[in-house]
């Protein structure tokens, strides 16, 4: 009798465990489906088709991207043992009070890791590619995981005038972060097509501004220009290059800042500098590169060259220091960009994640990262194709 009762109890536990597992799987699938976003329709779709960048049903770069599939597979085998930190990273945490005093120079940047930067420029606050979630993935349990907790809680940030999104890859367009921001009194500025994702996550259409390359909008006294970039887009297998990618120029009454987004090197960077520069600070990606995809991510040495092409004064390296997305050592991007900037006589700032810096008076570089092995430019060159030496 006891054995029969025990089997009955175990059977009910197993059934309920099965039910809970199914419900969990359904919930996970629903969350993942929501995180994928939504494709553009109607007037939004028509505007995309009218873009000079739209060809044969998708967006294209003037200089196509080169991909070495075999080289990418080999790279997985040759990954550095130091792709992520082994010890806790030095960071600077805080809350809204730290931003209560405006920058004395009128321009201040706070890098939160990867490509998330708070730019305080001539009385305006702009947040680039905010990623506050634990993972940059449509799933909460798998995908690149952040190396440290957010340094300022979203609710502790000061009021943000504009959020700019460069493209829809998960490490730049984070569903969890945007969903948490949907009721903010801010303007979301995105490249063509990405507004459909934001609208599906609850951001009011009235707060979404979609731009094509070279188009501009105003937020208060700040002009924001959507600039060309050389990259790609897509959040699942069937939407490759279905939305546009871009960088941004922030043009205030006294200062100018440039954010590259993800990009390879491309000739029109010189046009950006001539039309919109010079820039008091450039925020250019330097990490998550490999010679097998030299047109997707610019690499440290070419980031310095891009900084010069757009006529930058001080370079803030971004797109490193938070997620493992490539096979190089985690400190390699900053080591190599420092060497390249020194060689080219360019000014660079390398703040700790969360540290605020005024580019008009750049502090001396503090080597807050550890000494770990890394490959030099000679050992692992990143050279974008279809660009003159």
Secondary structure, DSSP 8 states (H G I E B T S, - for coil): -HHHHHHHHHHHHHHHHHHHHHHHHHHHHHHHHHHH-----HHHHHHHHTSTTEETTEE--SS-----HHHHHHHHHT--TTSS-SS---B----GGGGSS--TTSEEEEE-STT-EEEEETTEEEEES---SSBSSSSSSSS-B-SS--SS-GGGS---SEEE----STTTS-HHHHHHHTTSS-EEEEETTTHHHHHHTT--GGGEEEE-TT-EEEETTEEEEEE-------SSTT-TT-S---EEEEE-SS-EEEE--S----TTHHHHHHHH--BSEEEEE--S--GGGTTTS--HHHHHHHHHHTTBSEEEEES-SS---SSS-TTHHHHHHHHHHHHHT-EEE---BT-EE-GGG-------S-------TTTS----TTS--
